[in-house]
Amino acid sequence: MTGRLTDRVVLVTGAGGISTAGARRFVDEGAAVFVVSNDAADCERLAGEVGDGVEWAVADLRDETEAAVAVARCRDRYGRIDGLFAVVGGSGRRFGDGPVHDLPLEGWRETFVMNAEPMFLAVRAVVRAMLDVGEGGSIVIVTSVLAEHPSPRYFETHAYAAAKGAARSFVRAAAASYAPARIRVNAVAPGLVATPMSRRAAEDPEIVAYLGAKQPLAGGMLPPEAVASAACFLLSDDARFVTGQVLSVDGGWSVAEPGER
């Protein structure tokens, strides 16, 4: 590794597949990583997998007080926060997310709460900490290729797409406001990644075949390490002049059309 995050403090939200890949990569690049998740067992597993360089706190990032306390613990532990990798979110299918004509209001609301509120509360708390220290920083939000490149045949979840689209707009607005403070705000938009959230797709042979053509650079689902690599770049000084951008890491999803030769 290049050591591009040496002596940086990076807060990671979530302890799942992309979060774990990010934490591992950031530690390998020299960062101290502080993980915030609502599941202590997942935090312990992540810390065990990654090893030294990871500390963690349990918090429900949909709760304003818990989110603020967790970020404050990171700040108190290290004296500053240099980066945020905001991953927490998920599918709203269990709440009824689907095509808009079948989408209940509660499904719409719950999907937005799951995806937008943890992002907002984590970013707000971290930006406040960065402004207080006054040395700038980098924020990377995980959105989704579905925000701009829908696939109704298999991924017709309109509330999720709308929530991830809102994240893209949020990135632009926040980047414009905080650039004078040298706080950069960017996003990574993955295609379908091999994580627990994508288990439904991974167990469906028809979708697996579709993904082989839709994400031809990966030949199927993307490894979470691909998202971690993009986030590492955006958190590092290699991207010190980059803000307000959404970097697609989709294996070709946004330009491929299954069935074409």
C-alpha atoms as a printed R data frame, in Angstrom:
    type eleno elety resid chain resno       x       y       z
1   ATOM     1    CA   MET     A     1   0.000   0.000   0.000
2   ATOM     2    CA   THR     A     2   1.043   3.626  -0.503
3   ATOM     3    CA   GLY     A     3   0.394   5.034   2.958
4   ATOM     4    CA   ARG     A     4  -1.791   7.720   1.427
5   ATOM     5    CA   LEU     A     5  -3.874   8.012   4.628
6   ATOM     6    CA   THR     A     6  -0.979   7.967   7.090
7   ATOM     7    CA   ASP     A     7  -1.835   9.758  10.346
8   ATOM     8    CA   ARG     A     8  -5.425  10.424   9.215
9   ATOM     9    CA   VAL     A     9  -8.474   9.721  11.343
10  ATOM    10    CA   VAL     A    10 -11.365   8.293   9.339
11  ATOM    11    CA   LEU     A    11 -14.828   7.624  10.732
12  ATOM    12    CA   VAL     A    12 -16.756   4.836   8.981
13  ATOM    13    CA   THR     A    13 -20.494   4.354   9.357
14  ATOM    14    CA   GLY     A    14 -21.693   0.778   9.243
15  ATOM    15    CA   ALA     A    15 -19.946  -2.536   9.754
16  ATOM    16    CA   GLY     A    16 -21.096  -4.519   6.729
17  ATOM    17    CA   GLY     A    17 -19.423  -5.500   3.491
18  ATOM    18    CA   ILE     A    18 -18.500  -2.098   2.050
19  ATOM    19    CA   SER     A    19 -17.761  -0.660   5.492
20  ATOM    20    CA   THR     A    20 -15.483  -3.574   6.361
21  ATOM    21    CA   ALA     A    21 -13.647  -3.292   3.040
22  ATOM    22    CA   GLY     A    22 -13.247   0.432   3.611
23  ATOM    23    CA   ALA     A    23 -11.982   0.044   7.175
24  ATOM    24    CA   ARG     A    24  -9.460  -2.584   6.092
25  ATOM    25    CA   ARG     A    25  -8.187  -0.456   3.201
26  ATOM    26    CA   PHE     A    26  -7.924   2.717   5.262
27  ATOM    27    CA   VAL     A    27  -5.954   0.951   7.999
28  ATOM    28    CA   ASP     A    28  -3.667  -0.566   5.380
29  ATOM    29    CA   GLU     A    29  -3.091   2.965   4.071
30  ATOM    30    CA   GLY     A    30  -2.073   4.204   7.526
31  ATOM    31    CA   ALA     A    31  -5.307   5.630   8.947
32  ATOM    32    CA   ALA     A    32  -6.791   5.275  12.397
33  ATOM    33    CA   VAL     A    33 -10.370   4.084  11.815
34  ATOM    34    CA   PHE     A    34 -13.358   4.603  14.080
35  ATOM    35    CA   VAL     A    35 -16.435   2.558  13.147
36  ATOM    36    CA   VAL     A    36 -19.995   3.441  14.167
37  ATOM    37    CA   SER     A    37 -22.740   0.833  13.769
38  ATOM    38    CA   ASN     A    38 -25.936  -0.144  15.558
39  ATOM    39    CA   ASP     A    39 -24.769  -3.757  15.937
40  ATOM    40    CA   ALA     A    40 -22.066  -4.504  18.516
41  ATOM    41    CA   ALA     A    41 -21.492  -8.007  17.142
42  ATOM    42    CA   ASP     A    42 -20.792  -6.619  13.679
43  ATOM    43    CA   CYS     A    43 -18.382  -4.070  15.149
44  ATOM    44    CA   GLU     A    44 -16.543  -6.769  17.042
45  ATOM    45    CA   ARG     A    45 -16.352  -8.929  13.924
46  ATOM    46    CA   LEU     A    46 -15.043  -6.041  11.832
47  ATOM    47    CA   ALA     A    47 -12.439  -5.094  14.438
48  ATOM    48    CA   GLY     A    48 -11.358  -8.733  14.639
49  ATOM    49    CA   GLU     A    49 -11.007  -8.994  10.871
50  ATOM    50    CA   VAL     A    50  -9.154  -5.725  10.407
51  ATOM    51    CA   GLY     A    51  -7.046  -5.882  13.572
52  ATOM    52    CA   ASP     A    52  -5.123  -3.002  15.102
53  ATOM    53    CA   GLY     A    53  -6.091   0.483  14.005
54  ATOM    54    CA   VAL     A    54  -9.862   0.092  14.472
55  ATOM    55    CA   GLU     A    55 -11.970   1.330  17.353
56  ATOM    56    CA   TRP     A    56 -15.741   1.393  17.397
57  ATOM    57    CA   ALA     A    57 -18.919   2.640  19.043
58  ATOM    58    CA   VAL     A    58 -22.486   1.385  18.926
59  ATOM    59    CA   ALA     A    59 -25.095   3.933  17.867
60  ATOM    60    CA   ASP     A    60 -28.301   4.138  15.901
61  ATOM    61    CA   LEU     A    61 -27.361   6.758  13.330
62  ATOM    62    CA   ARG     A    62 -31.029   7.546  12.751
63  ATOM    63    CA   ASP     A    63 -31.083   8.984  16.260
64  ATOM    64    CA   GLU     A    64 -29.821  12.561  16.521
65  ATOM    65    CA   THR     A    65 -28.390  12.231  20.030
66  ATOM    66    CA   GLU     A    66 -26.740   8.845  19.472
67  ATOM    67    CA   ALA     A    67 -25.138  10.021  16.234
68  ATOM    68    CA   ALA     A    68 -23.717  13.145  17.872
69  ATOM    69    CA   VAL     A    69 -22.379  11.194  20.853
70  ATOM    70    CA   ALA     A    70 -20.684   8.591  18.629
71  ATOM    71    CA   VAL     A    71 -18.946  11.214  16.510
72  ATOM    72    CA   ALA     A    72 -17.915  13.066  19.667
73  ATOM    73    CA   ARG     A    73 -16.316   9.866  20.987
74  ATOM    74    CA   CYS     A    74 -14.178   9.660  17.861
75  ATOM    75    CA   ARG     A    75 -13.210  13.316  18.170
76  ATOM    76    CA   ASP     A    76 -12.405  12.937  21.866
77  ATOM    77    CA   ARG     A    77 -10.306   9.840  21.209
78  ATOM    78    CA   TYR     A    78  -8.150  11.318  18.437
79  ATOM    79    CA   GLY     A    79  -8.548  15.059  18.797
80  ATOM    80    CA   ARG     A    80  -9.855  15.476  15.257
81  ATOM    81    CA   ILE     A    81 -11.631  13.758  12.363
82  ATOM    82    CA   ASP     A    82  -9.997  13.966   8.935
83  ATOM    83    CA   GLY     A    83 -12.390  11.848   6.913
84  ATOM    84    CA   LEU     A    84 -15.852  10.313   6.868
85  ATOM    85    CA   PHE     A    85 -16.909   7.272   4.861
86  ATOM    86    CA   ALA     A    86 -20.714   7.324   5.136
87  ATOM    87    CA   VAL     A    87 -21.994   3.912   4.134
88  ATOM    88    CA   VAL     A    88 -25.038   3.193   6.321
89  ATOM    89    CA   GLY     A    89 -28.222   2.546   4.347
90  ATOM    90    CA   GLY     A    90 -30.063  -0.338   2.790
91  ATOM    91    CA   SER     A    91 -32.903  -1.770   0.786
92  ATOM    92    CA   GLY     A    92 -36.443  -0.779   1.692
93  ATOM    93    CA   ARG     A    93 -38.039  -3.883   0.169
94  ATOM    94    CA   ARG     A    94 -39.123  -5.135   3.577
95  ATOM    95    CA   PHE     A    95 -41.080  -1.910   4.016
96  ATOM    96    CA   GLY     A    96 -42.796  -2.304   0.659
97  ATOM    97    CA   ASP     A    97 -40.404  -0.367  -1.581
98  ATOM    98    CA   GLY     A    98 -41.129  -1.044  -5.215
99  ATOM    99    CA   PRO     A    99 -42.730   0.645  -8.223
100 ATOM   100    CA   VAL     A   100 -44.479   3.841  -7.239
101 ATOM   101    CA   HIS     A   101 -48.000   2.600  -8.010
102 ATOM   102    CA   ASP     A   102 -47.532  -0.178  -5.434
103 ATOM   103    CA   LEU     A   103 -45.408   1.791  -2.948
104 ATOM   104    CA   PRO     A   104 -47.079   2.524   0.415
105 ATOM   105    CA   LEU     A   105 -46.374   5.846   2.078
106 ATOM   106    CA   GLU     A   106 -44.843   4.054   5.052
107 ATOM   107    CA   GLY     A   107 -42.471   2.203   2.723
108 ATOM   108    CA   TRP     A   108 -41.424   5.498   1.154
109 ATOM   109    CA   ARG     A   109 -40.846   7.081   4.560
110 ATOM   110    CA   GLU     A   110 -38.969   4.153   6.084
111 ATOM   111    CA   THR     A   111 -36.669   3.808   3.075
112 ATOM   112    CA   PHE     A   112 -35.774   7.490   3.290
113 ATOM   113    CA   VAL     A   113 -35.216   7.272   7.049
114 ATOM   114    CA   MET     A   114 -32.910   4.270   6.584
115 ATOM   115    CA   ASN     A   115 -30.831   5.915   3.868
116 ATOM   116    CA   ALA     A   116 -31.007   9.690   4.252
117 ATOM   117    CA   GLU     A   117 -31.052  10.294   7.995
118 ATOM   118    CA   PRO     A   118 -27.864   8.391   8.955
119 ATOM   119    CA   MET     A   119 -26.048  10.168   6.126
120 ATOM   120    CA   PHE     A   120 -27.304  13.592   7.198
121 ATOM   121    CA   LEU     A   121 -26.662  13.140  10.912
122 ATOM   122    CA   ALA     A   122 -23.170  11.698  10.427
123 ATOM   123    CA   VAL     A   123 -22.163  14.386   7.936
124 ATOM   124    CA   ARG     A   124 -23.538  17.170  10.110
125 ATOM   125    CA   ALA     A   125 -21.657  16.014  13.187
126 ATOM   126    CA   VAL     A   126 -18.414  15.441  11.283
127 ATOM   127    CA   VAL     A   127 -18.585  18.802   9.469
128 ATOM   128    CA   ARG     A   128 -19.070  20.525  12.819
129 ATOM   129    CA   ALA     A   129 -15.980  18.754  14.163
130 ATOM   130    CA   MET     A   130 -13.957  19.657  11.070
131 ATOM   131    CA   LEU     A   131 -14.995  23.298  11.228
132 ATOM   132    CA   ASP     A   132 -14.056  23.414  14.894
133 ATOM   133    CA   VAL     A   133 -10.540  22.115  14.216
134 ATOM   134    CA   GLY     A   134 -10.213  24.283  11.117
135 ATOM   135    CA   GLU     A   135  -7.934  22.022   9.059
136 ATOM   136    CA   GLY     A   136 -10.407  20.867   6.433
137 ATOM   137    CA   GLY     A   137 -11.221  17.269   5.662
138 ATOM   138    CA   SER     A   138 -12.854  14.861   3.230
139 ATOM   139    CA   ILE     A   139 -16.319  13.332   3.271
140 ATOM   140    CA   VAL     A   140 -17.271  10.409   1.033
141 ATOM   141    CA   ILE     A   141 -20.887   9.286   0.800
142 ATOM   142    CA   VAL     A   142 -21.997   5.984  -0.704
143 ATOM   143    CA   THR     A   143 -24.929   6.416  -3.062
144 ATOM   144    CA   SER     A   144 -25.998   4.026  -5.865
145 ATOM   145    CA   VAL     A   145 -25.895   3.639  -9.623
146 ATOM   146    CA   LEU     A   146 -29.689   3.211  -9.437
147 ATOM   147    CA   ALA     A   147 -30.075   6.923  -8.670
148 ATOM   148    CA   GLU     A   148 -29.283   7.747 -12.298
149 ATOM   149    CA   HIS     A   149 -29.317   4.454 -14.174
150 ATOM   150    CA   PRO     A   150 -32.453   2.483 -13.265
151 ATOM   151    CA   SER     A   151 -32.994  -1.174 -14.061
152 ATOM   152    CA   PRO     A   152 -36.728  -1.839 -13.682
153 ATOM   153    CA   ARG     A   153 -36.543  -5.465 -14.748
154 ATOM   154    CA   TYR     A   154 -34.940  -6.555 -11.481
155 ATOM   155    CA   PHE     A   155 -34.338  -3.480  -9.311
156 ATOM   156    CA   GLU     A   156 -37.617  -1.544  -9.360
157 ATOM   157    CA   THR     A   157 -37.255   0.155  -5.968
158 ATOM   158    CA   HIS     A   158 -38.329   3.753  -6.464
159 ATOM   159    CA   ALA     A   159 -37.949   5.000  -2.886
160 ATOM   160    CA   TYR     A   160 -34.387   3.675  -2.681
161 ATOM   161    CA   ALA     A   161 -33.494   5.305  -6.007
162 ATOM   162    CA   ALA     A   162 -35.001   8.585  -4.863
163 ATOM   163    CA   ALA     A   163 -33.136   8.506  -1.535
164 ATOM   164    CA   LYS     A   164 -29.837   7.835  -3.290
165 ATOM   165    CA   GLY     A   165 -30.619  10.588  -5.783
166 ATOM   166    CA   ALA     A   166 -31.149  12.949  -2.866
167 ATOM   167    CA   ALA     A   167 -27.671  12.013  -1.637
168 ATOM   168    CA   ARG     A   168 -26.200  13.150  -4.947
169 ATOM   169    CA   SER     A   169 -27.860  16.563  -4.613
170 ATOM   170    CA   PHE     A   170 -26.762  16.774  -0.991
171 ATOM   171    CA   VAL     A   171 -23.151  16.180  -2.047
172 ATOM   172    CA   ARG     A   172 -23.238  19.081  -4.491
173 ATOM   173    CA   ALA     A   173 -24.879  21.490  -2.058
174 ATOM   174    CA   ALA     A   174 -22.573  20.626   0.848
175 ATOM   175    CA   ALA     A   175 -19.471  20.730  -1.347
176 ATOM   176    CA   ALA     A   176 -20.329  24.256  -2.480
177 ATOM   177    CA   SER     A   177 -20.858  25.478   1.076
178 ATOM   178    CA   TYR     A   178 -17.742  23.999   2.667
179 ATOM   179    CA   ALA     A   179 -15.111  24.327  -0.061
180 ATOM   180    CA   PRO     A   180 -13.901  27.633   1.470
181 ATOM   181    CA   ALA     A   181 -13.192  25.685   4.680
182 ATOM   182    CA   ARG     A   182 -11.265  23.075   2.627
183 ATOM   183    CA   ILE     A   183 -13.835  20.412   3.479
184 ATOM   184    CA   ARG     A   184 -14.370  18.267   0.398
185 ATOM   185    CA   VAL     A   185 -17.628  16.375  -0.128
186 ATOM   186    CA   ASN     A   186 -17.856  13.645  -2.756
187 ATOM   187    CA   ALA     A   187 -19.681  10.379  -3.350
188 ATOM   188    CA   VAL     A   188 -19.127   6.924  -4.754
189 ATOM   189    CA   ALA     A   189 -21.971   5.385  -6.756
190 ATOM   190    CA   PRO     A   190 -21.499   1.611  -6.847
191 ATOM   191    CA   GLY     A   191 -23.235  -0.850  -9.062
192 ATOM   192    CA   LEU     A   192 -24.394  -4.083  -7.444
193 ATOM   193    CA   VAL     A   193 -21.820  -5.134  -4.845
194 ATOM   194    CA   ALA     A   194 -21.423  -8.561  -3.254
195 ATOM   195    CA   THR     A   195 -22.655  -7.772   0.268
196 ATOM   196    CA   PRO     A   196 -25.349  -9.193   2.566
197 ATOM   197    CA   MET     A   197 -27.758  -6.586   1.172
198 ATOM   198    CA   SER     A   198 -27.475  -8.135  -2.306
199 ATOM   199    CA   ARG     A   199 -28.201 -11.694  -1.167
200 ATOM   200    CA   ARG     A   200 -31.578 -11.750  -2.957
201 ATOM   201    CA   ALA     A   201 -29.896 -11.029  -6.272
202 ATOM   202    CA   ALA     A   202 -27.002 -13.400  -5.630
203 ATOM   203    CA   GLU     A   203 -29.412 -16.289  -5.094
204 ATOM   204    CA   ASP     A   204 -31.384 -15.685  -8.285
205 ATOM   205    CA   PRO     A   205 -29.712 -17.360 -11.320
206 ATOM   206    CA   GLU     A   206 -31.561 -15.060 -13.748
207 ATOM   207    CA   ILE     A   207 -30.291 -11.925 -12.009
208 ATOM   208    CA   VAL     A   208 -26.784 -13.388 -11.736
209 ATOM   209    CA   ALA     A   209 -26.764 -13.930 -15.503
210 ATOM   210    CA   TYR     A   210 -28.089 -10.416 -16.066
211 ATOM   211    CA   LEU     A   211 -25.352  -8.919 -13.890
212 ATOM   212    CA   GLY     A   212 -22.692 -10.761 -15.835
213 ATOM   213    CA   ALA     A   213 -23.658  -8.653 -18.843
214 ATOM   214    CA   LYS     A   214 -24.740  -5.497 -17.011
215 ATOM   215    CA   GLN     A   215 -21.436  -5.219 -15.127
216 ATOM   216    CA   PRO     A   216 -19.086  -6.673 -17.733
217 ATOM   217    CA   LEU     A   217 -15.895  -5.337 -16.155
218 ATOM   218    CA   ALA     A   218 -16.653  -7.456 -13.087
219 ATOM   219    CA   GLY     A   219 -18.408 -10.317 -14.870
220 ATOM   220    CA   GLY     A   220 -21.063 -10.187 -12.144
221 ATOM   221    CA   MET     A   221 -21.230  -8.528  -8.766
222 ATOM   222    CA   LEU     A   222 -18.547  -6.061  -7.777
223 ATOM   223    CA   PRO     A   223 -16.230  -6.831  -4.858
224 ATOM   224    CA   PRO     A   224 -16.665  -4.363  -1.982
225 ATOM   225    CA   GLU     A   225 -12.948  -3.633  -2.217
226 ATOM   226    CA   ALA     A   226 -13.631  -1.765  -5.478
227 ATOM   227    CA   VAL     A   227 -15.750   0.760  -3.600
228 ATOM   228    CA   ALA     A   228 -13.162   0.983  -0.826
229 ATOM   229    CA   SER     A   229 -10.427   1.804  -3.340
230 ATOM   230    CA   ALA     A   230 -12.460   4.653  -4.810
231 ATOM   231    CA   ALA     A   231 -13.243   5.991  -1.338
232 ATOM   232    CA   CYS     A   232  -9.573   5.811  -0.377
233 ATOM   233    CA   PHE     A   233  -8.688   7.957  -3.379
234 ATOM   234    CA   LEU     A   234 -11.342  10.551  -2.507
235 ATOM   235    CA   LEU     A   235 -10.267  10.661   1.156
236 ATOM   236    CA   SER     A   236  -6.616  11.131   0.257
237 ATOM   237    CA   ASP     A   237  -4.549  14.083  -0.901
238 ATOM   238    CA   ASP     A   238  -4.564  12.545  -4.375
239 ATOM   239    CA   ALA     A   239  -8.079  14.024  -4.620
240 ATOM   240    CA   ARG     A   240  -7.295  17.263  -2.786
241 ATOM   241    CA   PHE     A   241  -8.691  19.340  -5.664
242 ATOM   242    CA   VAL     A   242 -11.824  17.206  -6.123
243 ATOM   243    CA   THR     A   243 -15.145  18.130  -4.522
244 ATOM   244    CA   GLY     A   244 -18.824  17.942  -5.371
245 ATOM   245    CA   GLN     A   245 -18.315  14.880  -7.583
246 ATOM   246    CA   VAL     A   246 -19.950  11.469  -7.828
247 ATOM   247    CA   LEU     A   247 -17.567   8.726  -8.911
248 ATOM   248    CA   SER     A   248 -19.345   5.747 -10.479
249 ATOM   249    CA   VAL     A   249 -17.797   2.395  -9.637
250 ATOM   250    CA   ASP     A   250 -20.265   0.204 -11.464
251 ATOM   251    CA   GLY     A   251 -18.349  -2.330 -13.542
252 ATOM   252    CA   GLY     A   252 -19.880  -0.830 -16.680
253 ATOM   253    CA   TRP     A   253 -23.521  -0.810 -15.481
254 ATOM   254    CA   SER     A   254 -24.164   2.768 -16.638
255 ATOM   255    CA   VAL     A   255 -22.921   2.144 -20.192
256 ATOM   256    CA   ALA     A   256 -23.662  -1.555 -20.805
257 ATOM   257    CA   GLU     A   257 -26.813  -2.972 -22.292
258 ATOM   258    CA   PRO     A   258 -27.298  -6.709 -21.735
259 ATOM   259    CA   GLY     A   259 -28.081  -8.515 -24.954
260 ATOM   260    CA   GLU     A   260 -26.067  -6.221 -27.186
261 ATOM   261    CA   ARG     A   261 -23.097  -7.568 -29.135
